Amino acid sequence: MGNLFPFSLSWKDYLPFGLNNSSSSANRELSDIVRLRDGTAVTLRAVRLDDGERIQDLVRGLSLDSRYQRFFHPLHELSPDMLARFLQDDPTGAITLLATVQQGGEETAIAMAQYVCDPYPVRGEFAVVVADAWQRGGLATRLIQTLICVARAAGIAILQGDVLADNEAMVRLMVNMGFVLDDSEDGAYLLKASKVLEAPDWKCSPLVVLASEAKRKVEGRVGV
């Protein structure tokens, strides 16, 4: 159902393997329900430590083209160290949001978005992936909007990511969402999409609460 929304995974090198998941019990229970363009209800929530297999199933289920566009490599599944980096939910360090639905009595991940601070609070590098059957339904837009709200609430100044230069749909989406597109240092086939995180013109998801405790802890450590 159209091209995947491809972003660079260059940020995966910034996090150490085995970084502890820092979510509180309340954060792990927090979720948001969004409606896609066809009316389907989808749950958005922060990743949990038990989501590893859900994430692997999402990646394994992608088409070859979708996997290549998302990861810039036609991998079949995430390596253990990559998967560990996807299981983070510290809004001042790295966080993954999952979009899930109930299928056959099981919670199934159909999309995910993440950012990693590089460094905090100067900027966050973000990425999004949507399962093939769920593309073009508005889910990528909702995930990016939620990332923007969470990142801004966490105190991050700029959100940015690499997008394929020939992906006209993604380029339009970035422009419509207020991102500025520049040439990327990572290759002529890429554009760097950047956005200064000012107050958005949409209603933020309740998931912004995820950022509150993490930001307070950081401010406490530096005496703000």
Rosetta silent file (secondary structure, phi, psi, omega in degrees, C-alpha in Angstrom):
SEQUENCE: MGNLFPFSLSWKDYLPFGLNNSSSSANRELSDIVRLRDGTAVTLRAVRLDDGERIQDLVRGLSLDSRYQRFFHPLHELSPDMLARFLQDDPTGAITLLATVQQGGEETAIAMAQYVCDPYPVRGEFAVVVADAWQRGGLATRLIQTLICVARAAGIAILQGDVLADNEAMVRLMVNMGFVLDDSEDGAYLLKASKVLEAPDWKCSPLVVLASEAKRKVEGRVGV
SCORE:     score description
SCORE:     0.000 S_00000001
   1 L     0.000   55.853  178.179    0.000    0.000    0.000 S_00000001
   2 L    91.350  175.396 -177.412    2.601    2.522   -1.076 S_00000001
   3 L   -70.904  147.346  171.574    6.077    3.283    0.142 S_00000001
   4 L   -71.204  161.133  177.919    7.116    2.887    3.736 S_00000001
   5 L   -90.612   96.837 -168.567    8.167    6.025    5.577 S_00000001
   6 L   -92.317  132.721  174.829   11.927    5.406    5.577 S_00000001
   7 E  -131.299  158.060 -179.954   14.367    6.956    7.997 S_00000001
   8 L   -68.395  148.036  172.461   18.011    6.292    8.739 S_00000001
   9 L  -105.124   23.713 -178.538   18.994    3.974   11.569 S_00000001
  10 H   -60.010  -25.813 -179.244   22.352    5.720   12.043 S_00000001
  11 H   -65.810  -14.990 -175.754   21.263    6.570   15.591 S_00000001
  12 H   -63.836  -18.111 -179.460   21.534    2.904   16.617 S_00000001
  13 H   -82.070   -7.844 -174.612   25.252    3.368   17.236 S_00000001
  14 L   -84.319  -19.652 -174.697   24.714    5.942   19.967 S_00000001
  15 L  -104.659  139.561  176.370   23.267    3.659   22.625 S_00000001
  16 L   -75.329  146.548  176.212   25.132    0.969   24.585 S_00000001
  17 L   -62.754  137.357  176.288   23.815   -2.559   24.471 S_00000001
  18 L    82.956   11.403  176.855   21.793   -3.436   27.533 S_00000001
  19 L   -55.356  132.291 -174.428   20.909    0.129   28.541 S_00000001
  20 L   -67.917  139.568  173.028   18.370   -0.198   31.336 S_00000001
  21 L   -74.271  131.078 -169.729   14.724    0.493   30.638 S_00000001
  22 L  -110.729   12.305 -173.981   13.755    3.372   32.930 S_00000001
  23 L   -69.724  147.388  172.070    9.967    3.481   32.764 S_00000001
  24 L   -82.365  166.632  178.047    7.856    3.755   35.876 S_00000001
  25 H   -60.286  -39.618  179.713    4.956    1.379   36.461 S_00000001
  26 H   -63.168  -41.636  179.098    2.537    4.214   35.638 S_00000001
  27 H   -62.274  -37.891 -178.107    4.280    4.910   32.342 S_00000001
  28 H   -67.075  -23.565 -179.496    4.092    1.265   31.352 S_00000001
  29 H   -93.142  -12.396 -176.529    0.313    1.348   31.793 S_00000001
  30 L   -74.465  135.705  178.189   -0.246    4.642   29.944 S_00000001
  31 E  -150.527  169.471  179.352   -1.732    4.403   26.454 S_00000001
  32 E  -138.427  143.137  177.265   -3.697    6.410   23.906 S_00000001
  33 E  -106.631  124.839  178.245   -6.360    5.335   21.422 S_00000001
  34 E  -120.029  154.804  178.484   -6.244    6.938   17.968 S_00000001
  35 E  -108.181  128.904  176.520   -8.557    6.539   14.985 S_00000001
  36 L   -79.307  177.553 -176.534   -7.142    5.969   11.533 S_00000001
  37 L   -61.678  -27.830  179.820   -8.708    7.426    8.391 S_00000001
  38 L   -91.875    5.525  178.002  -10.932    4.360    7.997 S_00000001
  39 L    93.116   -5.483 -179.684  -12.097    4.564   11.606 S_00000001
  40 L   -64.164  133.842  177.429   -9.947    1.713   12.943 S_00000001
  41 E   -87.199  129.078  179.982   -8.970    2.154   16.600 S_00000001
  42 E  -127.291  137.890  178.078   -5.245    1.726   17.283 S_00000001
  43 E   -91.118  130.180  171.830   -3.494    1.810   20.658 S_00000001
  44 E  -108.626  133.919  178.606   -0.349    3.915   21.045 S_00000001
  45 E  -156.217  167.454  174.806    1.887    3.240   24.029 S_00000001
  46 E   -75.018  150.755  178.263    5.478    3.212   25.182 S_00000001
  47 L   -64.454  151.294  174.308    7.487    0.081   24.559 S_00000001
  48 L  -119.501  163.143 -179.060    7.846   -2.498   27.360 S_00000001
  49 H   -64.626  -21.425 -179.968   10.639   -4.943   28.056 S_00000001
  50 H   -91.606   12.955 -177.933    8.350   -7.810   27.021 S_00000001
  51 H   -92.025    4.054 -176.175    7.761   -6.322   23.542 S_00000001
  52 H   -54.205  -47.785 -177.556   10.839   -7.867   21.933 S_00000001
  53 H   -71.032  -33.455  175.809    8.961  -10.577   20.060 S_00000001
  54 H   -61.947  -42.496  179.051    6.214   -8.169   18.992 S_00000001
  55 H   -66.426  -43.431  178.241    8.841   -5.905   17.448 S_00000001
  56 H   -61.265  -40.902  178.786   10.583   -8.832   15.764 S_00000001
  57 H   -62.924  -38.935  177.325    7.261  -10.015   14.327 S_00000001
  58 H   -60.710  -47.461 -178.792    6.633   -6.522   12.950 S_00000001
  59 H   -66.364  -44.326 -179.610   10.035   -6.471   11.230 S_00000001
  60 H   -62.179  -30.400 -176.986    9.751  -10.051    9.948 S_00000001
  61 L   -83.135   -7.099  178.890    6.357   -9.268    8.448 S_00000001
  62 L   -70.243  147.868  172.598    7.570   -6.311    6.388 S_00000001
  63 L   -66.519  161.234  179.122    7.954   -6.724    2.660 S_00000001
  64 H   -57.632  -42.428  179.930   11.489   -6.811    1.307 S_00000001
  65 H   -64.137  -42.575  179.795   11.010   -3.328   -0.124 S_00000001
  66 H   -65.176  -42.811  178.297    9.683   -1.972    3.158 S_00000001
  67 H   -61.905  -41.798 -178.804   12.532   -3.490    5.163 S_00000001
  68 H   -66.138  -43.374 -178.786   15.100   -2.050    2.787 S_00000001
  69 H   -66.983  -34.975 -178.415   13.553    1.400    2.826 S_00000001
  70 H   -77.106  -44.994 -173.737   13.283    1.462    6.620 S_00000001
  71 H  -105.030   -1.908 -175.898   16.646   -0.016    7.537 S_00000001
  72 L    58.772   22.907  178.307   18.589    0.696    4.315 S_00000001
  73 L  -161.940  135.741 -175.871   19.362   -3.019    4.349 S_00000001
  74 L   -80.014   52.966 -179.772   17.060   -5.975    3.569 S_00000001
  75 L   -67.613  154.199  179.808   17.465   -7.566    7.001 S_00000001
  76 L   -91.536  -34.919  178.144   14.978  -10.250    8.051 S_00000001
  77 L  -153.460  167.219 -178.169   14.976   -9.478   11.766 S_00000001
  78 L   -78.482  141.382  173.360   16.755   -7.279   14.286 S_00000001
  79 L   -69.496  162.016 -179.478   20.023   -8.423   15.821 S_00000001
  80 H   -56.298  -39.490 -179.060   20.027   -8.745   19.648 S_00000001
  81 H   -71.912  -36.873  175.831   21.862   -5.449   20.135 S_00000001
  82 H   -63.833  -43.679 -179.125   19.537   -3.581   17.745 S_00000001
  83 H   -61.766  -41.097  179.148   16.497   -5.056   19.471 S_00000001
  84 H   -58.953  -35.644 -179.022   17.826   -3.983   22.874 S_00000001
  85 H   -74.210  -22.068  176.337   18.056   -0.422   21.609 S_00000001
  86 H   -81.074  -12.526 -175.443   14.432   -0.529   20.473 S_00000001
  87 L   -98.489   37.377 -179.600   13.317   -1.523   23.991 S_00000001
  88 L  -109.149  144.149  176.395   14.062    1.862   25.584 S_00000001
  89 E  -142.109   46.709  173.208   11.530    4.280   27.013 S_00000001
  90 E  -104.376  106.004 -175.432   13.495    7.135   28.550 S_00000001
  91 L   -62.078  -17.218  176.293   12.265   10.336   26.834 S_00000001
  92 L   -95.343    2.764  178.256   15.496   12.145   27.761 S_00000001
  93 L  -130.038  -69.133  177.307   17.632    9.378   26.254 S_00000001
  94 E  -156.739  140.163 -178.560   15.817    7.085   23.853 S_00000001
  95 E  -145.111  142.486  173.487   12.191    6.042   23.527 S_00000001
  96 E  -118.730  133.714  172.503   10.136    3.756   21.294 S_00000001
  97 E  -108.237  136.306  177.364    6.390    4.100   20.814 S_00000001
  98 E  -109.135  144.833  168.582    4.368    1.139   19.570 S_00000001
  99 E  -108.869  125.286 -174.736    1.070    1.136   17.687 S_00000001
 100 E  -132.176  155.987  172.641   -0.862   -2.058   18.409 S_00000001
 101 E  -137.005  164.574  175.328   -4.154   -3.783   17.608 S_00000001
 102 E   -90.699  123.460  177.499   -5.817   -6.972   18.797 S_00000001
 103 E  -134.546  119.249 -179.094   -5.544   -9.798   16.269 S_00000001
 104 L    60.707   32.842  179.649   -6.641  -13.328   17.107 S_00000001
 105 L    79.265    4.857 -179.309   -6.811  -12.466   20.778 S_00000001
 106 E  -118.569  146.481  173.697   -3.208  -11.247   20.799 S_00000001
 107 E   -77.779  122.916 -176.057   -1.766   -7.740   20.955 S_00000001
 108 E  -119.278  131.665  176.490    0.064   -7.179   17.656 S_00000001
 109 E   -80.668  126.286 -179.346    2.488   -4.368   16.855 S_00000001
 110 E  -114.056   -7.795  178.218    1.638   -2.759   13.507 S_00000001
 111 E  -167.805  158.715  173.927    3.972    0.241   13.648 S_00000001
 112 E  -152.424  153.834  177.713    6.643    1.830   15.796 S_00000001
 113 E  -140.951  147.018 -179.875    8.458    5.116   16.086 S_00000001
 114 E  -149.191  158.067  167.684   11.480    6.071   18.121 S_00000001
 115 E  -137.657  155.843  173.752   13.934    8.823   18.797 S_00000001
 116 E  -129.608  136.276 -179.272   17.325    8.906   20.466 S_00000001
 117 E   -75.591  134.309 -175.045   18.847   12.061   21.940 S_00000001
 118 L  -146.754   75.937  -10.828   22.063   13.116   20.214 S_00000001
 119 L   -96.702  169.839  174.839   22.820   14.748   22.613 S_00000001
 120 L   -74.230  137.411   -2.375   20.098   15.658   25.103 S_00000001
 121 L  -100.577   20.430 -172.989   18.542   18.222   24.972 S_00000001
 122 L   -64.027  -50.378 -178.114   20.008   19.591   21.734 S_00000001
 123 E  -159.075  161.666  173.131   18.303   17.219   19.311 S_00000001
 124 E  -126.279  138.026  175.667   16.704   13.824   18.826 S_00000001
 125 E   -95.892  125.808 -173.898   17.131   11.535   15.802 S_00000001
 126 E  -120.039  162.268 -179.809   13.847    9.843   14.937 S_00000001
 127 E  -152.782  152.085 -178.075   12.581    6.972   12.790 S_00000001
 128 E  -140.256  142.859  172.450    9.199    5.435   11.936 S_00000001
 129 E  -141.655  138.991 -179.704    8.075    2.142   10.435 S_00000001
 130 E  -127.657  132.680  177.150    4.544    0.973    9.554 S_00000001
 131 L   -56.439  145.362 -173.751    3.539   -2.562    8.567 S_00000001
 132 H   -52.087  -44.509 -175.745    2.690   -2.835    4.861 S_00000001
 133 H   -69.878  -12.598 -176.138   -0.997   -3.566    5.388 S_00000001
 134 H  -112.376    8.301  178.912   -1.379   -0.488    7.608 S_00000001
 135 L   -75.716  158.003  178.633    0.375    2.094    5.463 S_00000001
 136 L    66.335   21.199  177.431   -1.438    5.114    4.002 S_00000001
 137 L  -108.310    3.877 -178.556   -3.944    5.164    6.846 S_00000001
 138 L    94.373    1.687 -175.105   -2.535    8.151    8.697 S_00000001
 139 H   -70.291  -41.030  178.818   -0.656    6.080   11.278 S_00000001
 140 H   -60.652  -41.012  178.557    2.819    7.428   10.458 S_00000001
 141 H   -60.900  -45.872 -179.152    1.514   10.983   10.827 S_00000001
 142 H   -64.256  -38.221  179.180    0.005   10.230   14.247 S_00000001
 143 H   -66.860  -42.836  178.916    3.206    8.567   15.426 S_00000001
 144 H   -64.819  -42.106  177.071    5.370   11.490   14.298 S_00000001
 145 H   -58.911  -42.563 -179.107    2.991   13.957   15.940 S_00000001
 146 H   -67.755  -40.429  175.707    3.185   11.983   19.186 S_00000001
 147 H   -58.814  -44.036  179.540    6.986   11.812   19.025 S_00000001
 148 H   -58.956  -46.463 -179.002    7.100   15.586   18.552 S_00000001
 149 H   -64.209  -44.488  179.991    4.881   16.150   21.586 S_00000001
 150 H   -65.359  -44.815 -179.305    6.826   13.736   23.800 S_00000001
 151 H   -62.152  -43.609  179.852   10.205   15.099   22.684 S_00000001
 152 H   -63.712  -42.652  178.843    9.122   18.698   23.274 S_00000001
 153 H   -64.821  -27.031  177.951    7.748   17.830   26.730 S_00000001
 154 L   -80.370   -6.838  178.049   11.087   16.153   27.499 S_00000001
 155 L    95.407    7.422 -179.413   12.867   19.414   26.697 S_00000001
 156 L   -74.845  137.304 -173.197   14.397   18.404   23.351 S_00000001
 157 L   -85.982  -39.020 -173.720   14.993   21.386   21.056 S_00000001
 158 E  -136.595  138.699  172.609   15.112   19.814   17.573 S_00000001
 159 E  -115.076  134.301 -178.405   13.833   16.574   16.056 S_00000001
 160 E  -148.405  158.711  178.335   15.426   15.337   12.852 S_00000001
 161 E  -162.958  158.710  177.745   15.743   12.273   10.647 S_00000001
 162 E   -88.110  139.365  178.000   16.975   11.168    7.229 S_00000001
 163 E  -131.886  142.643  178.913   14.432   10.575    4.469 S_00000001
 164 E   -63.205  132.718 -174.574   14.997    9.162    1.009 S_00000001
 165 L   -63.684  -28.255 -177.479   15.131   12.017   -1.485 S_00000001
 166 L   -92.857    7.952  177.964   12.935   10.187   -4.003 S_00000001
 167 L   -89.546   86.419 -173.316   10.170    9.436   -1.503 S_00000001
 168 H   -62.199  -37.020 -178.935    7.736   12.110   -2.648 S_00000001
 169 H   -64.616  -42.826 -179.387    5.019   11.127   -0.160 S_00000001
 170 H   -71.130  -38.162  177.263    7.361   11.419    2.806 S_00000001
 171 H   -60.003  -44.030  178.187    8.869   14.656    1.563 S_00000001
 172 H   -62.181  -42.684 -179.659    5.366   16.137    1.315 S_00000001
 173 H   -62.078  -44.781  179.509    4.492   14.901    4.792 S_00000001
 174 H   -60.983  -44.870  179.444    7.627   16.418    6.281 S_00000001
 175 H   -63.018  -44.212 -179.326    6.985   19.770    4.621 S_00000001
 176 H   -63.676  -27.791 -179.936    3.328   19.733    5.705 S_00000001
 177 L   -91.390    4.331  174.616    4.405   19.041    9.297 S_00000001
 178 L    89.355   14.643  176.098    6.815   21.971    9.299 S_00000001
 179 L   -80.305  146.998  173.876   10.114   20.138    8.832 S_00000001
 180 E   -98.659  132.278 -178.050   12.916   21.838    6.926 S_00000001
 181 E  -104.799  127.502  177.089   14.651   19.627    4.328 S_00000001
 182 E  -132.396  165.723  174.201   18.380   19.923    3.647 S_00000001
 183 E   -61.884  142.550  178.959   21.011   17.736    2.016 S_00000001
 184 L   -95.477  143.398  176.377   22.193   14.928    4.283 S_00000001
 185 L   -71.642  -13.188 -175.950   25.852   14.281    5.024 S_00000001
 186 L   -86.726   -2.716  177.100   25.108   10.550    4.821 S_00000001
 187 L   153.702  152.006 -177.756   24.548   10.476    1.053 S_00000001
 188 L   -68.595  -19.301 -179.455   23.141   12.293   -1.961 S_00000001
 189 L   -84.255    1.515 -177.578   20.089   10.003   -1.964 S_00000001
 190 E  -117.978  151.553  169.926   19.062   11.291    1.476 S_00000001
 191 E  -119.998  146.409  176.058   17.569   14.488    2.816 S_00000001
 192 E   -97.909  117.458  177.792   17.817   15.630    6.413 S_00000001
 193 E   -97.172  123.836 -176.656   14.422   16.614    7.809 S_00000001
 194 E  -131.314  144.302  179.126   14.660   18.921   10.838 S_00000001
 195 E  -142.686  125.444  171.076   12.068   20.635   13.001 S_00000001
 196 E   -73.295  129.677 -170.652   12.467   23.079   15.874 S_00000001
 197 L   -87.343   85.476  172.504   10.047   21.837   18.532 S_00000001
 198 L   -95.433  177.271 -179.445    7.676   24.701   19.178 S_00000001
 199 L   -58.474  124.176 -178.584    4.089   24.337   20.392 S_00000001
 200 L   -73.394  160.220  178.820    2.286   22.108   17.844 S_00000001
 201 L   -96.228   16.635  172.549   -0.970   23.120   16.172 S_00000001
 202 L  -121.612  162.350  178.688   -2.583   19.761   16.997 S_00000001
 203 L   -75.071  126.418 -177.642   -3.781   18.382   20.322 S_00000001
 204 L   -74.977  149.056  177.114   -1.006   16.393   21.956 S_00000001
 205 L   -67.583  150.505  173.339   -1.503   12.812   23.036 S_00000001
 206 H   -58.289  -13.957  179.859   -1.747   11.986   26.761 S_00000001
 207 H   -66.068   -7.853  175.816    1.527   10.143   26.197 S_00000001
 208 H   -61.407  -22.118  177.575    3.340   13.447   26.822 S_00000001
 209 H   -59.053  -26.018  178.656    3.121   12.431   30.481 S_00000001
 210 H   -55.852  -30.357 -174.058    5.880    9.965   29.651 S_00000001
 211 H   -85.188  -20.016 -170.102    8.323   12.872   29.485 S_00000001
 212 H   -62.742  -54.400 -177.479    7.427   14.599   32.765 S_00000001
 213 H   -63.844  -42.402 -178.413    9.160   12.338   35.284 S_00000001
 214 H   -62.696  -42.721  179.892   12.226   11.836   33.087 S_00000001
 215 H   -65.733  -40.902  179.069   12.683   15.586   32.575 S_00000001
 216 H   -61.182  -39.550  179.126   12.295   16.284   36.306 S_00000001
 217 H   -63.588  -43.175  178.720   14.999   13.731   37.088 S_00000001
 218 H   -63.983  -45.689  179.432   17.402   15.340   34.628 S_00000001
 219 H   -62.472  -34.681  177.640   16.670   18.833   35.954 S_00000001
 220 H   -66.713  -37.714 -179.175   17.210   17.553   39.485 S_00000001
 221 H   -68.746  -33.312 -177.374   20.619   16.117   38.598 S_00000001
 222 H   -98.629    0.771  175.825   21.817   19.377   37.049 S_00000001
 223 L    74.379   29.113  179.007   20.163   21.620   39.655 S_00000001
 224 L   -73.497    0.000    0.000   17.787   23.417   37.299 S_00000001
